[in-house]
Amino acid sequence: MNADNQLEYADNPEFNQTIDEEIGDIVIYGEKLSASYILYELKYETYRIAFTDYLDRKFEDLQERTFDDYPPLIAFNYRSAMRGPGSNDSVRKFLHLKDAWEGAINILNALVFGEIRAKSITLKSAQVYHSGNPNMHFNSKIIRTDELKQRLENVRAIINYSAASSLGLTCEKHVSPSLLDNLYSLQDNRNHFSHSATPTKEQAEVELKVVMPIVNKVLEELQFMENITFLRFELFDTKCRFETFRGHHLNKDFDNINVDSAKLGYVMTNLGQVVFARWNDEFFSVSPFLHYLNDTSGYETYLCFYKGKKNGKYCYEPIKMRNEITFDHLQARFDTELQELVNLMVP
């Protein structure tokens, strides 16, 4: 905008294009003129109102796609914030939004490490920011960190290294620096409160004004998540049968998916015990950073994210719940999976 807070025509090419495509060229004495530019110059207020309506429609569309197509750690929590029983309560709304953006951090962490392990990519010379030092190598403590800001730094370091080394990781092509900056900013904002304290209504209302615009930017930058599905392999006949984790609903959902023969053996390992990410045509395990929990009724499955390692055990928090759980029968496997990453990343 200019000094008078007037919209700048050149700042809105996507909106301008929608007008031009709808109206078509305006031809006067053989000269083709842009309908959007004419509207902007001659009827600015109409242009401004139309632009506001365009942004509202665009946001509503993004919101629906987030509810339906983003991974549950994001979709379930975001829908709870915007349309859940507590959406009119500023404290509950803020806490659900926090869960949504922290879900995004945990998803990114799982995806990036999962891709490295699946492709056996060596990152021993990669450098990561840790404890105020920007030039540290990865170690096992950093890889299994329970600090969300450090998880963001880990993702950033891996993506930077991929770009500098021309590794061509899928995550490098989609996870932008601004997405990581915005998530870091949201986590900074959350840290205004103690981790154990719940904000007051007044605090939450103030914080919501700050975080909502950033959350909206994050959701826009996460649109590549529509192309990612989290899966649990169940059986193989002519196709692979998977339980899928997608969108805000937690009901058990199954799908039969064709898996390329080159990936079939990889996907069929550890029957029913591994969460995979399907990103376009690629499959990779996101264990031990994501797992799942069946509810006692048998109707729902909860995606679980890795909280940290305590007393020698990997602890997880299931979506919809706030209690930590462990999967004792899988601890040895989790250790093996983490060690595979350590072997690839620690000098």
C-alpha positions as CSV (number, residue, x, y, z in Angstrom):
1,M,0.0,0.0,0.0
2,N,1.1,3.6,-0.4
3,A,1.3,6.3,2.2
4,D,-2.5,6.7,2.2
5,N,-3.1,3.0,2.7
6,Q,-4.4,2.7,-0.8
7,L,-3.9,-0.6,-2.5
8,E,-1.2,-0.7,-5.1
9,Y,-2.4,-2.1,-8.4
10,A,0.9,-3.9,-9.1
11,D,0.8,-5.7,-5.7
12,N,-2.2,-7.8,-6.6
13,P,-1.5,-9.6,-9.9
14,E,-3.5,-12.7,-9.1
15,F,-6.6,-10.7,-8.3
16,N,-6.1,-8.5,-11.4
17,Q,-5.9,-11.6,-13.5
18,T,-9.2,-12.9,-12.2
19,I,-10.9,-9.7,-13.3
20,D,-9.2,-9.6,-16.7
21,E,-10.1,-13.3,-17.3
22,E,-13.7,-12.7,-16.3
23,I,-14.2,-9.5,-18.3
24,G,-11.8,-10.0,-21.2
25,D,-9.9,-7.4,-23.0
26,I,-11.4,-4.0,-23.5
27,V,-10.6,-2.7,-27.0
28,I,-10.8,1.0,-27.8
29,Y,-9.7,2.1,-31.3
30,G,-7.6,-1.0,-31.6
31,E,-5.9,-0.6,-28.2
32,K,-6.3,-3.5,-25.7
33,L,-6.8,-2.2,-22.2
34,S,-6.9,-4.2,-19.0
35,A,-10.3,-4.3,-17.3
36,S,-8.7,-4.5,-13.9
37,Y,-6.5,-1.5,-14.4
38,I,-9.5,0.6,-15.7
39,L,-11.5,-0.4,-12.7
40,Y,-8.6,0.5,-10.4
41,E,-8.0,3.9,-12.0
42,L,-11.6,5.0,-12.5
43,K,-13.5,3.2,-9.7
44,Y,-11.0,2.5,-7.0
45,E,-13.5,2.0,-4.2
46,T,-15.3,-0.7,-6.2
47,Y,-11.9,-2.3,-6.9
48,R,-11.1,-2.2,-3.2
49,I,-14.4,-3.9,-2.2
50,A,-14.0,-6.5,-4.8
51,F,-10.5,-7.2,-3.6
52,T,-11.7,-7.7,-0.1
53,D,-14.4,-10.1,-1.2
54,Y,-11.7,-12.0,-3.3
55,L,-9.5,-12.4,-0.2
56,D,-12.5,-13.6,1.9
57,R,-13.4,-16.2,-0.7
58,K,-9.8,-17.3,-1.1
59,F,-9.4,-17.7,2.7
60,E,-12.7,-19.7,3.0
61,D,-11.5,-22.0,0.3
62,L,-8.1,-22.5,2.0
63,Q,-9.8,-23.1,5.3
64,E,-12.0,-25.9,3.8
65,R,-9.1,-27.5,2.1
66,T,-7.1,-27.4,5.4
67,F,-10.0,-29.1,7.2
68,D,-10.4,-31.8,4.5
69,D,-6.9,-32.4,3.0
70,Y,-4.2,-31.4,5.5
71,P,-2.7,-34.0,7.9
72,P,-4.8,-34.6,11.0
73,L,-2.3,-33.0,13.4
74,I,-3.0,-29.8,11.6
75,A,-6.5,-30.3,10.3
76,F,-8.2,-31.6,13.4
77,N,-6.7,-28.9,15.7
78,Y,-7.3,-26.1,13.2
79,R,-10.9,-27.1,12.7
80,S,-11.4,-27.4,16.5
81,A,-10.1,-23.8,16.7
82,M,-12.3,-22.4,14.0
83,R,-15.5,-24.5,14.3
84,G,-15.2,-26.7,17.3
85,P,-17.2,-26.5,20.5
86,G,-14.6,-24.1,22.0
87,S,-14.2,-21.8,19.0
88,N,-16.1,-18.9,20.7
89,D,-13.8,-19.2,23.7
90,S,-10.7,-17.2,23.1
91,V,-8.5,-19.4,25.4
92,R,-9.6,-22.7,23.8
93,K,-9.4,-21.2,20.4
94,F,-5.8,-20.0,21.0
95,L,-4.8,-23.4,22.5
96,H,-6.2,-25.3,19.5
97,L,-4.4,-23.0,17.1
98,K,-1.2,-23.6,19.0
99,D,-1.8,-27.3,18.7
100,A,-2.3,-26.9,14.9
101,W,0.9,-25.0,14.3
102,E,2.9,-27.3,16.6
103,G,1.3,-30.1,14.6
104,A,2.8,-28.6,11.5
105,I,6.2,-28.4,13.1
106,N,6.0,-32.1,14.1
107,I,4.8,-33.1,10.6
108,L,7.7,-31.3,8.9
109,N,10.2,-32.8,11.3
110,A,8.9,-36.3,10.6
111,L,8.8,-35.8,6.8
112,V,12.3,-34.4,6.5
113,F,14.0,-37.1,8.7
114,G,11.8,-39.7,7.1
115,E,12.9,-38.8,3.6
116,I,16.6,-38.8,4.6
117,R,16.3,-42.3,6.2
118,A,14.3,-43.8,3.3
119,K,16.9,-42.5,0.7
120,S,19.9,-43.2,2.9
121,I,21.3,-39.7,2.3
122,T,24.5,-38.8,4.2
123,L,24.5,-35.5,6.0
124,K,27.5,-35.8,8.2
125,S,28.9,-32.5,7.0
126,A,25.6,-30.6,7.4
127,Q,25.6,-27.7,10.0
128,V,22.8,-26.9,12.3
129,Y,22.0,-24.0,14.7
130,H,22.0,-25.2,18.3
131,S,22.5,-23.6,21.7
132,G,23.3,-20.2,20.2
133,N,25.9,-21.7,17.8
134,P,25.2,-21.6,14.1
135,N,27.9,-24.0,13.0
136,M,27.4,-27.2,14.9
137,H,27.2,-30.7,13.4
138,F,24.2,-32.9,14.2
139,N,24.4,-35.2,17.1
140,S,21.9,-37.8,18.5
141,K,20.6,-35.3,21.1
142,I,19.8,-32.7,18.5
143,I,18.1,-35.3,16.2
144,R,15.8,-36.6,19.0
145,T,15.2,-33.1,20.5
146,D,11.9,-32.4,22.2
147,E,12.3,-28.6,21.6
148,L,10.0,-27.4,18.8
149,K,12.3,-24.5,17.9
150,Q,15.2,-26.9,17.5
151,R,13.1,-29.1,15.3
152,L,12.5,-26.1,13.1
153,E,16.3,-25.5,13.1
154,N,16.9,-29.1,12.2
155,V,14.5,-28.9,9.2
156,R,16.1,-25.6,8.1
157,A,19.6,-27.0,8.3
158,I,18.7,-30.1,6.2
159,I,16.9,-28.1,3.6
160,N,19.8,-25.6,3.3
161,Y,22.3,-28.5,3.0
162,S,20.1,-30.1,0.3
163,A,20.1,-26.9,-1.7
164,A,23.8,-26.2,-1.2
165,S,24.7,-29.8,-2.1
166,S,22.1,-30.3,-5.0
167,L,20.5,-33.2,-3.2
168,G,17.1,-32.4,-4.6
169,L,15.2,-33.6,-1.6
170,T,11.4,-33.4,-2.1
171,C,11.1,-31.4,1.1
172,E,13.6,-28.8,-0.2
173,K,11.3,-28.1,-3.1
174,H,8.3,-27.3,-0.9
175,V,9.4,-26.1,2.5
176,S,10.2,-22.4,2.2
177,P,12.3,-20.3,4.5
178,S,9.4,-18.0,5.1
179,L,7.3,-21.0,6.3
180,L,9.9,-21.9,8.8
181,D,10.3,-18.2,9.9
182,N,6.6,-17.9,10.4
183,L,6.4,-21.1,12.5
184,Y,9.3,-20.0,14.5
185,S,7.5,-16.6,15.1
186,L,4.4,-18.5,16.3
187,Q,6.4,-20.6,18.7
188,D,8.2,-17.4,19.9
189,N,4.8,-15.9,20.6
190,R,3.6,-19.0,22.5
191,N,6.6,-18.7,24.7
192,H,5.3,-15.5,26.1
193,F,3.4,-17.8,28.4
194,S,5.0,-20.5,30.5
195,H,4.6,-23.9,29.0
196,S,2.7,-25.1,32.1
197,A,0.3,-22.1,32.3
198,T,-2.9,-21.5,30.5
199,P,-3.4,-17.9,29.2
200,T,-6.2,-15.8,30.7
201,K,-9.1,-14.8,28.4
202,E,-7.6,-11.3,28.1
203,Q,-4.2,-12.7,27.2
204,A,-5.6,-15.1,24.7
205,E,-7.6,-12.3,22.9
206,V,-4.4,-10.2,22.6
207,E,-2.4,-13.2,21.3
208,L,-5.1,-14.2,18.8
209,K,-4.8,-10.8,17.1
210,V,-1.1,-11.4,16.7
211,V,-1.1,-15.1,15.7
212,M,-4.1,-15.3,13.4
213,P,-2.5,-13.5,10.5
214,I,0.6,-15.6,10.8
215,V,-1.4,-18.8,11.0
216,N,-3.1,-17.8,7.8
217,K,0.2,-17.3,6.1
218,V,1.5,-20.6,7.4
219,L,-1.6,-22.4,6.0
220,E,-1.0,-20.8,2.6
221,E,2.6,-22.0,2.6
222,L,1.5,-25.5,3.7
223,Q,-0.6,-26.1,0.6
224,F,1.8,-28.8,-0.5
225,M,0.4,-30.8,2.4
226,E,-2.6,-31.6,0.2
227,N,-0.4,-33.9,-1.8
228,I,0.8,-35.8,1.3
229,T,-1.1,-38.7,2.9
230,F,-0.1,-40.6,6.0
231,L,-0.8,-44.3,5.8
232,R,-0.6,-47.5,7.7
233,F,-0.1,-50.6,5.5
234,E,-2.6,-53.4,6.3
235,L,-2.5,-56.1,3.6
236,F,-1.7,-56.7,0.0
237,D,-3.9,-58.5,-2.6
238,T,-3.8,-56.9,-6.0
239,K,-3.2,-53.5,-4.4
240,C,-2.0,-52.4,-1.1
241,R,-4.7,-51.7,1.5
242,F,-3.9,-48.8,3.8
243,E,-5.5,-47.1,6.7
244,T,-5.2,-43.4,5.8
245,F,-4.8,-40.4,8.1
246,R,-6.1,-37.3,6.3
247,G,-8.2,-34.3,7.2
248,H,-9.9,-33.4,10.4
249,H,-12.0,-36.6,11.0
250,L,-10.5,-39.3,13.1
251,N,-12.7,-42.2,11.9
252,K,-10.9,-45.2,10.5
253,D,-10.6,-44.8,6.8
254,F,-9.2,-47.3,4.3
255,D,-8.0,-47.1,0.8
256,N,-6.6,-49.5,-1.8
257,I,-3.6,-47.9,-3.5
258,N,-1.3,-49.1,-6.3
259,V,2.3,-49.1,-5.2
260,D,5.1,-49.2,-7.7
261,S,6.8,-52.6,-7.6
262,A,10.1,-51.0,-6.7
263,K,8.6,-49.6,-3.5
264,L,6.3,-52.5,-2.7
265,G,8.9,-54.4,-0.5
266,Y,9.7,-51.2,1.4
267,V,6.0,-50.5,2.1
268,M,5.1,-54.1,3.1
269,T,7.7,-54.2,5.9
270,N,6.5,-54.2,9.6
271,L,2.9,-55.1,8.8
272,G,0.6,-52.5,10.4
273,Q,3.2,-51.1,12.8
274,V,4.7,-48.2,10.7
275,V,3.2,-44.9,9.6
276,F,4.3,-44.0,6.1
277,A,4.1,-40.7,4.2
278,R,3.0,-40.9,0.6
279,W,4.2,-37.7,-1.0
280,N,3.3,-37.7,-4.7
281,D,4.7,-41.0,-5.9
282,E,7.2,-41.5,-3.0
283,F,6.8,-43.5,0.1
284,F,8.8,-43.2,3.3
285,S,8.5,-44.2,6.9
286,V,8.0,-41.4,9.4
287,S,8.7,-43.5,12.4
288,P,9.8,-43.0,15.1
289,F,8.6,-39.4,14.9
290,L,4.9,-40.3,14.1
291,H,3.0,-43.4,15.3
292,Y,-0.7,-44.2,15.8
293,L,-3.1,-45.3,18.6
294,N,-6.4,-47.2,18.1
295,D,-9.1,-46.1,20.4
296,T,-10.9,-48.7,22.5
297,S,-14.1,-48.5,20.5
298,G,-12.4,-49.5,17.3
299,Y,-13.9,-46.7,15.3
300,E,-11.1,-44.1,15.5
301,T,-7.4,-44.0,15.1
302,Y,-5.2,-41.2,16.5
303,L,-2.0,-40.1,14.9
304,C,0.6,-39.6,17.6
305,F,3.6,-37.3,17.6
306,Y,7.0,-37.9,19.3
307,K,7.3,-35.8,22.4
308,G,10.7,-36.8,23.6
309,K,12.7,-39.6,25.1
310,K,12.2,-39.9,28.9
311,N,13.6,-42.5,31.2
312,G,14.9,-44.4,28.2
313,K,11.5,-44.6,26.5
314,Y,10.0,-42.8,23.5
315,C,7.0,-40.8,24.6
316,Y,4.1,-39.8,22.3
317,E,1.1,-37.6,22.5
318,P,-2.0,-38.8,20.5
319,I,-4.1,-36.2,18.7
320,K,-7.3,-35.3,20.6
321,M,-5.6,-36.2,23.9
322,R,-3.1,-34.4,26.1
323,N,-1.6,-37.4,27.9
324,E,1.8,-38.9,27.1
325,I,1.9,-42.6,26.2
326,T,4.7,-45.1,25.3
327,F,4.6,-48.1,23.0
328,D,6.7,-50.4,25.1
329,H,6.7,-53.3,22.6
330,L,8.2,-51.0,19.9
331,Q,11.0,-49.3,21.9
332,A,13.7,-51.4,20.4
333,R,12.5,-50.7,16.9
334,F,12.4,-46.9,17.6
335,D,16.0,-47.1,18.8
336,T,17.0,-48.8,15.7
337,E,15.3,-46.3,13.5
338,L,16.9,-43.4,15.3
339,Q,20.3,-45.0,15.1
340,E,19.9,-45.3,11.3
341,L,19.5,-41.5,11.3
342,V,22.5,-41.0,13.6
343,N,24.6,-43.2,11.3
344,L,23.7,-41.0,8.4
345,M,24.0,-37.6,10.1
346,V,26.5,-37.6,13.0
347,P,30.2,-37.3,12.1
